[in-house]
Each structure stands twice: as structure tokens, then as C-alpha cells.
Amino acid sequence: MHIFGEIIQNQNWFTKIRVPAIQSFYYKAPNPINPGVSEQMARNFRDKYQQENGISQQSDEPRPHPGVIVGGEAGREKRREYAIVFGSKIFGSIAAVWWMFTYDTGWVEWSAFIAGYIILMLGIVLGFHRYYSHKAFETSVPMQYILGGMAQMSIQSSVLRWATDHRRHHAHSDEIGDVHSPWLDGRGRPTSRLKGMFHSHFGWFMDDCVTDTSIYGKGLADNDVVLWLHKTRWYWLIFSLIIFPGIWGLAFGGWDHVISTILIGGYFRTFVVLQITLGISSYAHVVGSQRHTKGVGTAKNSFIFSLLTFGEGWHNNHHKHPRASFQGMAWWEIDIAGYVLLLLEKMGLVWNVTRQPKYVKSESGEWVLADRKIAPKPAEVEA
């Protein structure tokens, strides 16, 4: 699959751009709310496949930002893969809902749902997000496989694609080049609130814009663990949706509970986890509170989503300090994944955990950065 790690060769200036693995502010696009600026920026870039693959396309076709591949085989491959992945979740979940209203379900099915939810959400938060996307901590190779496997059980693509997409989101949050902003589409064009919410929640999966791994894949595209996880991503789909819940149903309920546990503890569980995770991309950029207002885009904090996502709902905090291991800054900002990470650190399974800077309230009531870094105790932030 050569679509990852491609780069435009016919624009000399492009090769001079360097985007760090975690976050880049070397290039800041103009405000996307200005339609004229947005269209002008979008038309500065061409689809690389026009020349390489002989694909018919107008020369001024929008290319939203360096590091974004538009159309071509890359875009078609993305659409095919996500159509299979999310189509299976949707139809499986419809079957699960029908089963709930047609047959009796009990603790076997719903215990599989809860156990799977916990595994998947911790995998997404600690694996996809805090480790592979931001390297908020270091860990051993076996733990890398475990965290990556737990993450890919969520069937939200592979570690490679998820992490590179997320890094691009941080590099250009709510600007031209963002993967899933509710304020503009994948090609950097302003959009309405309703269309923007659809795009940020689900629509971006089916557009033809692909993150260039040669720009945002440092430490991923050449990582043996990541590449193995990427190559085996379809096996994780089968394991998560069918094998894991099927064995659970057989072990705790017998053959009569296998199908029902696959539907509820497999398909429906994965669909629910997906919708809650996508809520961070859509809802958490529109509704909520903001402790920080500079350099965070429109990211907001949400207590409800923080509970549902084990801490990811403190999205405004995260955008201010994306490499911090703990996203809660006040004692009441619950971060379950952060607590798990601290436990893993105590056990020696992770180390070099990036600490959250300390914030205090000024006399004017604003949150200001204190002069020193602190240990990862969320209660040390004065609420």
C-alpha cells in the first residue's frame, strides 16, 4: 500500500517544509471563515496523482494543505476501506437492536458489551491517542503491541492512519488542513453548521482527502509494531466483532448466547464506542467551556464526554498541551485513562510520562500558567 508516505515532487518549495511528528505551527493557515482566503489557499495545491497516475483532473482542483493528498487512488482506497468498516458496524448494530426487541438478553450479552467498551476505550485513549499520536509516555515493545491491539479492536482504522490523521488535526485545528473540523470541509472550504457537524462527526471518513504519512508519520511509518498492526488490521476487525464476543458468550452462557453476544457485545458495542469517540471531533468543537482560548482552535471541555471517553472530553485542555499525559487540570476534571496511566507508571510498565503544566487562577479570574512543571497530580491545579 504505497498510498501512505507519498509526497508532491513537482513543487520545490514543498520539500522545504518540515512538520514535527506531534504538532506543527511553522505554517498557520489564514482564518477559514473568510471564503476568499480559503478558496485561494485551497487552490494552491494540486492532486499529486494527476501527473503520476495520469488521472484526469483540472489543474486548479483544490488541494487544501501540504500533507493532504486529495483524490486519486489514495482517496478511493480510503473510501473503500471505511465503507466496509462502517457499513459492517451499521448493519450489525441494526441487527443488534432488532435482536434486543425480539429476544431476551441478559448479563452475558451486556457484560460482554461493558468489558469490550472498557478495553476499546482504553485502547483508543492510551494507544491511538496518548501514545502513538502524541508520545505522552514511553513503554516497552510488548506494551506497544498490547495498546495497539486494544486500539485496533475499536475498528477505527489502523494505528498508522488514526495517529497520522490526529497529528494533522492538531497541526491545523479548525484551519485549512484540518481532518475533521466542524467549520470547514476536508478541502478547506467553509461550510454551514449542519454540514460541518456532519462532516466532523462522520462525513470526513468518506471524503477523498488523505493524510500524507511522509509528513505526519514520523516514528510511525518506520515502526515495525505500527506496520504489523496496519497489515493485520482486518484480523482485528474479525477478532473484535466476532471472535472475542463469541467466545465470551460461549464461555458464560453456552451456544444459545453466542449470536446475541456477537451482536450486542461485538457490533453494537463497537458502534457505540465509535459514536462517542467521534463526539470529541464534532460536539467538543462546538459545545462546552474553554479554559484556554489561544492556540486551541475551537476545542472545548465537556464533563459528560470526559466520563464517557475516560478523560478525552477535556478537549480544550488537551489542545493547549497535547503531549500531556493527564488531560484533567483541576481535581474535579476526572480523567480515568490518566489514572490508569499513573498506575501503569507505578508498576513500571510505562515511563518518561510527560507532565501537565500547572495553572492557577489570576486575580481577574483567568487561568494562567504557573512558573514550574508539576508531578501528574490533577488535584494540584487550584480550582
Phi, psi and omega in degrees: 000095184276000186290340177271137175086017177277160182209148178290131182255344186266017176228101189300322182296334185295325183291349180274347182282135177236125180243114180301162186294326187267313187198139181233132173233020175296324180239120178243116181289154176297169181301120183290349180290339178278107185301319182298314179296318182299311181295321179297316179295316184298329183270010175278351187230146182245159175289121183298336183284347180302316182273316187289321185250003178065030181279130181290123182197141178296144185294337181261019177302131184301133168235110196293331187188150171305136183095001178241121176263126182250127173072204180065195181296328179300313180295320180293320178297318178300313182296319180298314183295313181291329177297318179292313184298307186279334174297318179295321179295316183295309182293323177294324180288323175299318177296324179294317179296317177301318181296319180301323183271354183252323183235161177285140174235156183216206187294333180297310181294317187279336172290324175295321178299311183293315180298316179295321178300314181296314181298312183294316184293319176295324177296317179296311186290308184277327182273284179311310195270291191285332178267296188289325180280317190242351182049052178288349179203171175243154181204175183280167178297315176303319178293328177298318177295317182296310181296319179294320178295316177300320180294315183286349171292344177284349180055049175245043184079186184272168175304318183301309183287318182299311185292319179293320175300317183291323177297320177295323177301317180290323182296329184220051184299123179060026175233174175302127183109348177292145181287316189215058176278142175282002185252346177204159184275184185296339180262011175084019181260133179302148182221166180287166181300315182294313179294323180295319178295319178295317180297314184288334182271321186216324189299329183295339177294331187252007173279178185253026180257127185236138178288133179278113185291338178292342178263314187251010185252023180299129181081358180246308185295340179247017182263121184299323180295313181297316181294322177295318178297322179294316181293332183258015187299328180288330176292325178293327176299311180296317181297316184288318185277329189238304189293307182301306180292330178296315177295321178300311180297320180292319184290321186257347182224348182090182184299332181294343184252003184294307183297315181296323180288325175297316182291313185274313182275356178244283185294309183293319178301314182293323179294318179295316178301319179299312183296321179292319178297317180293338177298333177292324180286328185255290185302315185286000172252006181232318186239137177138191183251159179233114172282323181246144182237347182253131176072022182236005186064225178251017182300138184229161177267143179218118180296316182298312180293332177294322176291316184291328184254013178062032173121347184288345182291346175277061191287327177295316176301317183295318181292335177284321181226077188295336182268001180291139181285335183242124185268340174283136181250342177245161184299331182272357178272089187292130180226087185300317179297325177296320178296318178298319180297320178296322176296316178298325177294317178298328181278353180082013181275339174225158181206177184050046181286123182291129185272151177280132175292155183270135176241145175227161178273133177280176179298332179279357179092003180271151176278126181233150182284129177286177188277351186223162174275156182231166172292159189283053176256107185301334182290347183284350174279125182286119182270000000 
